[in-house]
Amino acid sequence: MNDEKNEKKDIIKDQRREQEQEDILEEYLKPKRLQIKFWRWVILAIVFVILVIVYKTWVIDPTLPPEELVASMEIFNIESQWIKSEELDTPDFKGIVLVPQISFQVRNIGKAELYYVYFLGVFRLLDRPKALGEGTFVAFKKPLKPGEESERITLNSKFGYRGSSKQAFKKYYKEWRSAMVQIYVSSGTSRLSFLKSFYISRRIEGLDVDITVTDKQYKDIVIEEEKDQKK
């Protein structure tokens, strides 16, 4: 009986000793846990502040008013042509598709840097109100400073003419309908604004075909576009 009692006492002592050790460990670790939580919230707060600063610096601040954005860009070194976009081999048609393309450079004539400017080119046939196709380009991922000139910007339509070959287009080039492109721009959170309209030449990439056109239709469309922008 005494042995059993002594054994129970030893077990109880061991349990108390273990509990005391756990309590000591808990007292030691408790401040550590609080410190970890504290620094975790500090790090999260720092990350949040950094994100706010980055967003303000790179998104909000670079956003120019639409009028200032348009006035800051001078378009030069303009080239336009028709390029082969794809070859088709279907039961009802076998040949190529030519689409209009325009390329140009931009000179920053404003007082602010131009950064991440979105260009939208809407291509149209002059005798059709509906758009032929659109092309987009995001320029100035490296800020274009005042007085600097950009690399070449190229916009291609997604749709165009079908023909059996480039040579067929060359043969019947006089029957082509005239085309133009209306260019719109935006930066940051600003809305799209009209920039310029240009005639698309009838030159085919890789072929010596070109026509100089002074289209009254084209001039009328440009004038109407400018009137709409002023409204």
MOKAZI-V179966 format. One record per pair of residues at least 4 apart in sequence whose C-alpha atoms are under 8 Angstrom apart, sorted by the first residue. I is the first residue (numbers start at 1). J is the second residue. D is the distance in whole Angstrom. If there is no record, write none. Layout:
I&J&D / I&J&D
This chain:
1&5&6 / 2&6&6 / 3&7&6 / 4&8&6 / 5&9&6 / 6&10&6 / 7&11&6 / 8&12&6 / 9&13&6 / 10&14&6 / 11&15&6 / 12&16&6 / 13&17&6 / 14&18&6 / 15&19&6 / 16&20&6 / 17&21&6 / 18&22&6 / 19&23&6 / 20&24&6 / 21&25&6 / 22&26&6 / 23&27&6 / 24&28&6 / 25&29&6 / 26&30&6 / 27&31&8 / 28&32&7 / 29&33&6 / 30&34&6 / 31&35&6 / 32&36&6 / 33&37&6 / 34&38&6 / 35&39&6 / 36&40&6 / 37&41&6 / 38&42&6 / 39&43&6 / 40&44&6 / 41&45&6 / 42&46&6 / 43&47&6 / 44&48&6 / 45&49&6 / 46&50&6 / 47&51&6 / 48&52&6 / 49&53&6 / 50&54&6 / 51&55&6 / 52&56&6 / 53&57&6 / 54&58&6 / 54&59&8 / 55&59&5 / 55&60&7 / 56&60&5 / 56&61&6 / 57&61&5 / 57&62&7 / 58&62&6 / 59&63&7 / 59&188&6 / 59&189&8 / 60&188&7 / 60&189&7 / 62&113&8 / 62&114&7 / 62&115&7 / 62&187&8 / 62&188&7 / 63&187&6 / 63&188&5 / 63&189&6 / 63&190&6 / 64&68&6 / 64&69&6 / 64&187&7 / 64&188&8 / 64&190&7 / 65&69&6 / 65&190&7 / 66&70&6 / 66&186&7 / 66&190&6 / 66&191&7 / 66&192&8 / 66&193&6 / 67&71&6 / 67&193&8 / 68&72&6 / 68&110&8 / 69&73&7 / 69&114&8 / 69&186&8 / 69&187&8 / 70&185&8 / 70&193&7 / 70&194&8 / 70&195&6 / 71&109&8 / 71&110&7 / 72&108&6 / 72&109&5 / 72&110&4 / 72&111&8 / 73&106&6 / 73&107&6 / 73&108&5 / 73&109&6 / 73&110&7 / 74&106&6 / 74&107&5 / 74&108&7 / 74&109&7 / 75&104&7 / 75&105&6 / 75&106&5 / 75&107&7 / 76&104&6 / 76&105&5 / 76&106&6 / 76&107&8 / 77&104&5 / 77&105&6 / 78&102&7 / 78&103&6 / 78&104&4 / 78&105&7 / 79&102&6 / 79&103&5 / 79&104&6 / 80&100&7 / 80&101&6 / 80&102&4 / 80&103&6 / 80&199&8 / 80&200&5 / 80&201&6 / 80&203&8 / 81&100&6 / 81&101&5 / 81&102&7 / 81&200&6 / 81&201&5 / 81&202&6 / 81&203&5 / 81&204&6 / 81&205&6 / 82&98&6 / 82&99&5 / 82&100&4 / 82&101&6 / 82&201&8 / 82&202&7 / 82&203&6 / 82&204&5 / 82&205&6 / 83&98&5 / 83&99&6 / 83&100&6 / 83&101&7 / 83&204&6 / 83&205&5 / 84&96&7 / 84&97&6 / 84&98&4 / 84&99&6 / 84&205&8 / 85&96&8 / 85&97&6 / 85&98&6 / 85&99&6 / 86&96&6 / 86&97&6 / 86&98&8 / 87&94&8 / 87&95&6 / 87&96&4 / 87&97&6 / 88&93&7 / 88&94&5 / 88&95&5 / 88&96&6 / 88&97&8 / 89&93&6 / 89&94&4 / 89&95&7 / 90&94&6 / 94&164&7 / 95&162&7 / 95&163&6 / 95&164&4 / 95&165&6 / 96&162&6 / 96&163&6 / 96&164&6 / 96&165&6 / 96&166&8 / 97&159&8 / 97&160&6 / 97&161&6 / 97&162&5 / 97&163&6 / 98&159&8 / 98&160&5 / 98&161&5 / 98&162&6 / 98&163&8 / 99&156&7 / 99&157&6 / 99&158&7 / 99&159&6 / 99&160&4 / 99&161&6 / 100&123&8 / 100&156&6 / 100&157&6 / 100&160&7 / 100&179&8 / 100&200&7 / 101&154&7 / 101&155&6 / 101&156&4 / 101&157&6 / 101&200&7 / 102&154&6 / 102&155&5 / 102&156&7 / 102&200&7 / 103&152&6 / 103&153&5 / 103&154&4 / 103&155&6 / 104&152&5 / 104&153&5 / 104&154&7 / 105&149&7 / 105&150&6 / 105&151&6 / 105&152&5 / 105&153&6 / 106&149&6 / 106&150&5 / 106&151&8 / 106&152&8 / 107&147&7 / 107&148&6 / 107&149&4 / 107&150&6 / 108&113&8 / 108&114&7 / 108&144&7 / 108&145&7 / 108&146&5 / 108&147&5 / 108&148&6 / 108&149&6 / 109&146&6 / 109&147&6 / 110&146&6 / 110&147&8 / 111&146&6 / 112&145&7 / 112&146&6 / 113&143&6 / 113&144&5 / 113&145&5 / 113&146&6 / 114&140&7 / 114&143&5 / 114&144&5 / 114&145&7 / 115&139&8 / 115&140&5 / 115&141&6 / 115&142&7 / 115&143&5 / 115&144&6 / 115&187&7 / 116&138&6 / 116&139&6 / 116&140&5 / 116&141&5 / 116&142&8 / 116&143&7 / 116&187&6 / 116&188&7 / 117&138&6 / 117&139&5 / 117&140&6 / 117&185&7 / 117&186&6 / 117&187&5 / 117&188&7 / 118&136&7 / 118&137&6 / 118&138&5 / 118&139&6 / 118&185&5 / 118&186&5 / 118&187&6 / 119&136&6 / 119&137&5 / 119&138&6 / 119&139&7 / 119&183&7 / 119&184&6 / 119&185&5 / 119&186&7 / 120&134&7 / 120&135&6 / 120&136&5 / 120&137&7 / 120&155&8 / 120&183&6 / 120&184&5 / 120&185&6 / 121&134&6 / 121&135&5 / 121&136&6 / 121&155&6 / 121&156&8 / 121&157&8 / 121&181&6 / 121&182&6 / 121&183&5 / 121&184&6 / 122&131&7 / 122&132&8 / 122&133&6 / 122&134&5 / 122&135&7 / 122&157&8 / 122&181&5 / 122&182&5 / 122&183&6 / 123&131&6 / 123&132&5 / 123&133&5 / 123&134&6 / 123&157&6 / 123&179&7 / 123&180&6 / 123&181&4 / 123&182&6 / 124&128&7 / 124&129&7 / 124&130&7 / 124&131&5 / 124&132&5 / 124&133&7 / 124&179&6 / 124&180&5 / 124&181&6 / 125&129&8 / 125&130&8 / 125&131&7 / 125&132&7 / 125&177&7 / 125&178&6 / 125&179&4 / 125&180&6 / 126&177&7 / 126&178&6 / 126&179&5 / 126&180&7 / 126&217&6 / 126&218&6 / 127&177&8 / 127&178&8 / 127&217&8 / 132&157&7 / 132&159&6 / 132&160&7 / 133&157&5 / 133&158&5 / 133&159&5 / 133&160&8 / 134&156&7 / 134&157&5 / 134&158&6 / 135&155&5 / 135&156&5 / 135&157&5 / 135&158&7 / 136&155&6 / 136&156&8 / 137&153&7 / 137&154&7 / 137&155&7 / 139&153&7 / 140&144&6 / 140&150&8 / 144&148&6 / 144&149&7 / 144&150&7 / 163&168&7 / 163&169&7 / 164&168&6 / 165&169&7 / 166&170&6 / 166&204&8 / 166&207&8 / 167&171&6 / 168&172&6 / 169&173&6 / 170&204&8 / 170&207&8 / 170&209&7 / 172&176&7 / 173&202&7 / 176&202&8 / 178&199&8 / 178&200&7 / 178&202&8 / 179&199&6 / 179&200&5 / 179&201&8 / 180&197&7 / 180&198&6 / 180&199&4 / 180&200&5 / 180&218&7 / 181&197&6 / 181&198&5 / 181&199&6 / 181&200&7 / 182&194&8 / 182&195&8 / 182&196&6 / 182&197&4 / 182&198&7 / 183&194&6 / 183&195&6 / 183&196&5 / 183&197&6 / 184&192&6 / 184&193&5 / 184&194&4 / 184&195&5 / 184&196&7 / 185&192&5 / 185&193&5 / 185&194&7 / 185&195&7 / 186&190&6 / 186&191&6 / 186&192&5 / 186&193&6 / 187&191&8 / 194&229&7 / 197&222&6 / 199&218&7 / 201&210&7 / 201&211&7 / 201&212&7 / 201&213&8 / 202&209&7 / 202&210&5 / 202&211&6 / 203&207&7 / 203&208&7 / 203&209&5 / 203&210&4 / 203&211&7 / 204&208&7 / 204&209&6 / 204&210&8 / 214&218&8 / 215&219&7 / 216&220&6 / 217&221&6 / 218&222&6 / 219&223&6 / 220&224&6 / 221&225&6 / 222&226&6 / 223&227&6 / 224&228&6 / 225&229&6 / 226&230&6 / 227&231&6
